Amino acid sequence: MRWLLKNKSIIGEIKKNNKVRLNLGCGETYLEGWVNIDIPDAEGSHTKIKVDLAADITTLDYKSETVDEILLNAVFEHFQRHEALRNLRKFYLWLKENGKITVMVPDFWGTVKKLKKSKGEDEKSFWYRHLFGPQDTKLYGNHLDGFDEGRLREIFRIVGFTKLTTVSFGSMPFVRVEAIKTRPYLSDELYRSKVVDYLIYHEYRGEPSSAFFSWTESLGFNLKEMNFIPPMPHFRTQRENLIERMKRIARNILGERLYTSLKERLK
């Protein structure tokens, strides 16, 4: 927080509201009463933006439980898949109890529907840009992943959020998630276990995946210490895939304890 000492107006705003609110990757959206953070001089950018702190949010760090609210508007899709999990976990740790995070991203399937109904190349180009990014800068100009409502809810629960709401916007396809940090907090050990399970399901598919191993290594996970046992190769039927997917959705919606309790009762 040393950088705050250089900006008296921000200090005054924080003292007045007694809140620390971060607008991460603010772009051209400067919000009064917030700490607006972005890289204003990204190579190739022709847009001048106003920021309170010029910083790359992927390397930014705050102490645990020091932030009241976080906003990422059209930012999350610029992260690689494993980076999205790592950054969201980092933001979770920053938040105080009952702290709030809001993330808004393009709705992948909603945009695909718009693209299919497009009339003319101009309209198609607009929706392609909405999906894959403006690609106008070398740094964060591209969208590296796609999201829908269900996928966002899943990764929010993986990092520790249990109280969340999602909203989809149809006319301009976006999905917004608002999540509150509540007790009991998710431990680092359980978080790592959930991430490995998630990556196994989405990236391993019964055969060794270079993405799985490179991502877990990048996240700093020691698979040997975690007693990781590679899943046996198994080519599931469509019905088995559907059942497994429904189980994962139920577990993420209900939470591990309630899901396990309900499963035991149904035996």
N, C-alpha and C positions, 0 to 999 in steps of 0.2 A: 504493500500500500504506500510505499515511499513516494511514488509518482504523484499521489494526491497532494503532497506538500507543495508541489509546483503549480497547482491550480486552485487558487483560493475560492473561486466561484463554485467549484465542485464540492469543496469542503463545506462551504456555507449551505449548499443545497442538501447535503447529507445530514448536516447538523439540524437543519430546519425540519426535515422529514424524518430524521432518525432512522433512515433506511439506506441500504446500499442496493441499487438496482442497476443491472448491467444490460445494456443493449449491444449484444455481441454481433459483430459483422453488420454494423448499423447501415453501411452504404449511404444513400442519400437521405435516409430517414433519421434525422436528428431529433431526439426527444428531450424536452426540458425535464429536469429532475432526475435524469438517468445519467449514468456514465456511458457515453457512446464510444465504442471501441471498434476499430477497423484498421486496415492497411490502406491509407489514402493514396499512396504513390505506387500501387501495384504496377509492374512493368506492362506497358501497352495500354494502360487505362487512359481514357480521354475525359474522364469525369472527375471533377474536383469535389471532394466531399469534406464535410466538417466533422472532426472527431475531438473527443476529450483525451483519448489515449490512442496513439498509433502503435498497434501491436498485432501480432499473429495470435489469434485466440487459441490455436492448437498448442502453443507453448506458454500461454498465459497461466498464472497460478495464483490462487488465493488460499488462505487458511480455511480449514474445515469449519462449517457453520458460522460464516461471517457475512453471507450474502442473503438479502431478503427476496430478491426477484431477478429472474433472468429471462431475456427475450432473444430468440433467434428467428428472424423473419427471412425466409428464403435463403438460409445458410446451411442447414443440415445436409442438404443434398450434395453439397460440395465436398463432403468427407468420404473417404473410402470406407467400406463396410465395417472393418474392424476399428477404424478411427472413430466412426460414429459411436460405437459402443464405449470406447475408451473415453471420448470427450463427454458423452452423456453421463457416464459414471463420475467423471471429474466434477461436472456441474452439480450432480446430486450431492457429492461430498461438500461442495462449497455452501450449499443452501443451509439456512438455519431450519430448525423445526418449524413446520407449517410454511416454509418458504415455497415460492411458486416459480415454475418454469413454463414458458409458452414457446412452442416450436411450430412453425408453419412451413410446409413444403408443398411442392406441386403434387397433385394427386395423379399417380401414374395411370391408373385405369380410366379415370375421368378424362384425362388428356387424350388417351388413345381413342375414346369415344368421339371426342371433338375432332380428332384428326381424321377419323373415318368419315365423318359427316362434312368435311371441309369441301368448299367449292372454290377451286382455283389455287394456283401455286402460292400466292401471297398468304392465303389463310393457312395452307399446309405448313409453310415456312414458319409462321407464327407459332403453331403448336409444336413443331419440331424444336424450336428454340425454347419453348416452355418446358419440354421434356429434358433436353440435353444441355441447356444452358446457352448463354449468348456467345461463349467462346471468344470473347473480346480481349481477354488478358491471359498471360501465361500462368498467372497465379489465381486460382479459384475462379476461372472463367468457365469451367466445364462442370456439368453435373455428373458425379461419379457413382451415384446410386439412385434407385427409384423406390418410392414408398406409396403404400395405400394405408387406409385406416387401421386394418388388422395388424399389419407389419409394424407400424409405429407403436401401437399398444403393446405388442410383444416385446420390443426392445426396451421400452420404458419400464416394463415390469422386470426385465432381466437385470437392470442396473439398480433396482430397489424401489421404484415408485409403485404404490398400490392404489393411491387415490388419484384418478385421472378421468378426464372427459375428452371426447374427440368430436370435432365438427367438420363436415365436408361441405365445400362450396361448389355448386354445380356450374354456374355461369362462367366463372373463372376457376378451373379445377384446382383447388387447394385443399389440404387437410391440415387442421389445426389441433394440436394436443395441448391441453393445460393440465399440469400435474402438480400435486402438493406433496412435499416431503413429510411423512408422518412416521411415528414410532410404531413398532420396533424397526430400527434401521437394519438394512441388509448388510451382513458382514462381508469383508473382502473375500473370505474363503468361499462363502456361498455364491457370491457374485462370480468368481472365477469358474466355479462348477457350472453355473447357469450358462455362462458364455461358451464354455466348451461343449455343453449339450446342444446349444443353439447352432454352433458351427458344425458339429457332427451331423446334425439333422439337415442343415442347408448345404454343407460343402463336402462332407465326407462321403456320403451315399454308399457306404459299404466298401469303398476302395480308397487307398491312400490318395489324398489330395494335396498338391503342393500349396494351394491357397490355405488349407486348414493349418498346415505346419508353419508356414511363413507368418500367418496372422497370429497364431498363438505365441510364436517366438517374438513377434513385434510387440505384442501386448505384455511381454515379460513373464509369461506363464511357464513354469517348469513342470512339464507333463509328468516327469518321473516322480517329483515330489507330490504331485496330485494323484499318484497311483493310477495314471491313465492307462486303460486297457483298450486297444483298438477294437472297434466292433467287427464282428465276423462278417465277411462278404455275404450279402443277402439281397436278392432282387425281389422286392416286394411287389405284390399284385396291386392293382389300382385300388381295390377295396381295402387292403392293408394300409396303403398310403393314406387313404381318406380317414380310416379309424385312428391312425397315429396322429394325423393332423388335428383331428377333433379333440383328442386327448390333450395335446399341447395347448390348444386354444382354451380348453376348459381349465387346465392347470394355471395358465397365465391370467385368466379372468377371475377365477375363484381364489387363487393363492395356493401355495403348496400345502399348508396345513388343512384348509377346508377341503381341498381336492382329495387329499389322502384320507381324511375322515369320511368323506362321502363315498369314496371307493371301497373302504372297509365295510361300511354299512350295506352297500349293494352286493357284497359277496354272498 
